[in-house]
């Protein structure tokens, strides 16, 4: 039940950002993630909420990576390279 609520909340948050458009794996870039984070911040969301929503999205992106839908070079999150997006932690620190 908890995961369902988590993913539904994240989905609704993303929909509020993108509107009626479909979100494709290729759309989720470091720049897109930062814009989404800024959208949440401008809406008054705290780092904890931003982190929760971003982590839910990362689960889906990881599924796409595992399934071969996205290439390693398209993976938008920090692995060990600069130029990628880092999800903020609950203390408000991020590496973007």
Backbone bond lengths (Angstrom), bond angles and torsions (degrees), N, CA, C in turn:
res aa  C-N    CA-C-N  psi(-1)  N-CA   C-N-CA  omega(-1)  CA-C   N-CA-C  phi
1 X - - - 1.442 - - 1.527 110.99 -
2 X 1.330 117.70 -43.32 1.454 121.69 -178.16 1.515 112.75 -60.46
3 X 1.343 116.92 -43.02 1.462 120.09 179.47 1.513 111.26 -64.70
4 X 1.311 116.75 -37.67 1.459 121.03 179.14 1.526 110.82 -61.67
5 X 1.307 116.10 -44.46 1.461 120.80 178.98 1.530 109.65 -65.27
6 X 1.330 116.37 -42.23 1.465 122.45 179.83 1.524 110.73 -58.76
7 X 1.336 116.34 -52.13 1.461 120.14 -178.06 1.529 112.08 -68.38
8 X 1.310 117.61 -37.11 1.463 120.72 178.71 1.526 110.31 -64.75
9 X 1.308 116.52 -42.42 1.460 120.58 177.92 1.529 110.94 -62.42
10 X 1.312 116.58 -44.08 1.468 120.90 178.68 1.525 110.49 -64.26
11 X 1.320 116.50 -42.62 1.470 120.31 179.01 1.523 110.70 -60.61
12 X 1.307 116.67 -44.86 1.466 120.25 179.35 1.528 111.73 -63.64
13 X 1.311 115.69 -37.75 1.461 120.40 178.05 1.532 110.96 -64.79
14 X 1.312 116.13 -44.57 1.468 120.50 179.37 1.523 110.12 -65.01
15 X 1.317 116.73 -41.03 1.472 120.55 178.33 1.529 111.12 -61.71
16 X 1.330 116.51 -35.30 1.464 118.45 178.16 1.530 110.59 -67.35
17 X 1.313 116.48 -24.75 1.464 121.52 179.04 1.526 111.96 -83.48
18 X 1.337 117.31 -42.94 1.471 120.01 -173.77 1.520 113.63 -98.10
19 X 1.314 117.45 -12.39 1.459 119.90 -178.43 1.517 111.26 75.28
20 X 1.324 116.39 -140.96 1.467 121.52 -175.85 1.531 113.67 -85.38
21 X 1.330 116.75 -0.48 1.462 119.47 -179.67 1.518 110.58 -70.02
22 X 1.331 115.56 153.63 1.455 120.75 171.95 1.520 108.52 -82.91
23 X 1.311 116.46 143.40 1.456 121.65 177.12 1.518 108.22 -102.36
24 X 1.311 115.99 122.48 1.459 121.74 179.33 1.524 108.78 -103.06
25 X 1.324 115.63 155.37 1.460 119.82 178.58 1.527 110.50 -53.13
26 X 1.314 116.87 -42.70 1.467 121.21 -177.31 1.522 112.19 -64.65
27 X 1.326 117.84 -21.15 1.468 121.63 179.04 1.528 112.25 -73.17
28 X 1.329 115.80 -24.95 1.465 120.61 -173.79 1.528 108.93 -85.49
29 X 1.311 114.63 90.57 1.462 123.31 179.78 1.526 108.47 -110.33
30 X 1.335 118.43 168.29 1.467 118.65 174.88 1.531 112.21 -55.73
31 X 1.326 117.14 -39.82 1.464 120.71 178.81 1.530 110.76 -63.85
32 X 1.330 117.80 -44.16 1.460 121.66 178.91 1.525 110.13 -61.05
33 X 1.340 116.89 -44.14 1.461 121.02 -179.70 1.527 111.46 -61.82
34 X 1.313 116.67 -39.30 1.460 120.10 177.98 1.528 110.90 -67.38
35 X 1.325 117.19 -40.44 1.466 120.35 176.75 1.531 110.91 -63.16
36 X 1.329 116.26 -40.42 1.463 120.29 177.47 1.529 109.87 -64.08
37 X 1.323 117.19 -44.05 1.464 121.08 176.82 1.528 110.39 -58.31
38 X 1.320 117.42 -45.68 1.466 120.80 179.62 1.523 111.42 -63.91
39 X 1.329 116.96 -37.20 1.465 121.59 175.55 1.533 109.83 -58.59
40 X 1.324 115.51 -44.84 1.462 119.32 -179.94 1.531 110.72 -66.22
41 X 1.319 116.70 -43.70 1.474 120.66 178.86 1.527 111.19 -60.65
42 X 1.328 115.38 -44.99 1.469 119.93 179.41 1.520 111.71 -64.65
43 X 1.329 116.13 -23.78 1.463 120.85 176.12 1.522 112.74 -86.75
44 X 1.329 116.15 6.61 1.457 120.29 176.54 1.512 115.42 87.79
45 X 1.320 117.92 9.23 1.467 120.37 -179.26 1.521 110.18 -76.42
46 X 1.304 116.03 144.02 1.461 123.42 179.02 1.530 109.52 -89.42
47 X 1.338 115.66 167.09 1.463 120.74 -178.07 1.527 113.00 -56.46
48 X 1.329 116.66 -36.03 1.462 119.20 -179.61 1.524 111.03 -62.02
49 X 1.318 117.52 -45.96 1.471 121.82 178.82 1.517 110.66 -65.81
50 X 1.313 116.33 -42.29 1.471 120.22 178.56 1.518 109.54 -60.25
51 X 1.311 116.37 -46.21 1.463 121.44 179.84 1.529 111.61 -60.55
52 X 1.316 116.41 -44.35 1.473 120.40 -179.37 1.530 110.02 -61.01
53 X 1.326 117.42 -46.52 1.466 120.21 -179.33 1.524 111.64 -67.10
54 X 1.319 116.71 -41.94 1.462 120.19 -179.68 1.535 110.91 -66.36
55 X 1.297 117.90 -37.18 1.467 120.56 179.40 1.530 111.33 -67.68
56 X 1.315 116.59 -36.52 1.467 119.45 176.06 1.528 110.19 -63.15
57 X 1.324 116.66 -43.12 1.461 120.43 177.94 1.523 110.44 -64.31
58 X 1.335 116.80 -39.43 1.464 119.63 179.67 1.534 111.40 -62.46
59 X 1.318 117.58 -34.80 1.469 120.14 176.30 1.535 109.89 -57.39
60 X 1.323 116.23 -44.85 1.466 121.08 -179.67 1.536 110.59 -66.69
61 X 1.319 116.56 -42.83 1.465 120.69 178.70 1.529 109.63 -62.69
62 X 1.327 117.17 -40.08 1.462 120.21 177.23 1.517 111.77 -63.08
63 X 1.324 116.98 -36.72 1.472 120.85 176.26 1.529 109.90 -62.31
64 X 1.338 115.42 -43.20 1.459 119.46 178.29 1.514 112.04 -63.78
65 X 1.305 116.35 -37.78 1.470 121.17 178.43 1.528 109.87 -66.08
66 X 1.325 116.20 -45.78 1.466 121.04 179.24 1.527 111.08 -61.66
67 X 1.324 116.30 -37.83 1.470 121.23 -179.22 1.527 112.38 -79.00
68 X 1.332 117.12 -6.08 1.453 120.03 179.42 1.518 114.04 82.42
69 X 1.330 117.29 12.48 1.457 121.63 179.93 1.530 110.36 -74.14
70 X 1.316 116.23 -32.89 1.461 119.98 175.31 1.523 108.84 -121.79
71 X 1.314 115.49 149.06 1.459 121.53 179.48 1.520 109.51 -86.31
72 X 1.317 114.85 160.74 1.467 120.41 177.01 1.525 110.71 -55.48
73 X 1.311 117.65 -39.04 1.468 121.47 -178.46 1.531 112.04 -67.25
74 X 1.334 117.47 -21.31 1.459 121.79 178.88 1.528 112.53 -89.62
75 X 1.328 116.76 -10.28 1.463 120.92 -176.28 1.521 108.96 -63.25
76 X 1.340 118.32 119.70 1.463 120.61 -169.46 1.526 116.15 -85.38
77 X 1.319 117.22 -5.70 1.456 119.73 -174.08 1.523 111.42 -98.71
78 X 1.328 115.38 160.92 1.457 121.65 179.26 1.522 109.32 -62.83
79 X 1.300 114.12 126.77 1.457 120.48 172.74 1.529 106.76 -114.31
80 X 1.262 118.42 -62.15 1.455 125.96 170.48 1.521 108.67 -163.78
81 X 1.325 115.99 31.02 1.447 121.19 -176.18 1.516 110.17 -129.67
82 X 1.301 116.02 150.59 1.458 120.38 171.65 1.519 108.44 -79.05
83 X 1.295 116.82 166.12 1.455 120.90 178.06 1.514 113.57 84.37
84 X 1.315 116.96 6.26 1.457 121.43 177.90 1.517 108.47 -110.01
85 X 1.315 116.49 169.74 1.459 122.08 -178.48 1.519 109.94 -92.63
86 X 1.330 116.83 137.06 1.451 121.89 174.24 1.521 108.82 -116.61
87 X 1.300 116.33 125.88 1.457 122.30 179.29 1.528 108.87 -64.64
88 X 1.341 117.72 131.69 1.461 118.74 178.11 1.516 111.10 -64.92
89 X 1.320 115.80 144.74 1.462 117.89 174.73 1.517 109.07 -88.29
90 X 1.294 116.32 177.77 1.465 120.71 -174.36 1.523 112.51 -67.65
91 X 1.338 117.40 -13.77 1.459 120.75 -179.56 1.529 111.80 -89.17
92 X 1.329 117.60 -1.50 1.457 120.05 176.46 1.495 114.28 91.86
93 X 1.332 117.57 9.65 1.466 120.12 178.98 1.510 108.95 -96.80
94 X 1.306 116.36 137.71 1.452 120.89 174.63 1.509 107.81 -143.66
95 X 1.308 115.25 161.84 1.447 119.21 -178.04 1.497 112.22 -119.30
96 X 1.301 118.34 52.23 1.454 119.87 -178.90 1.450 112.31 -102.93
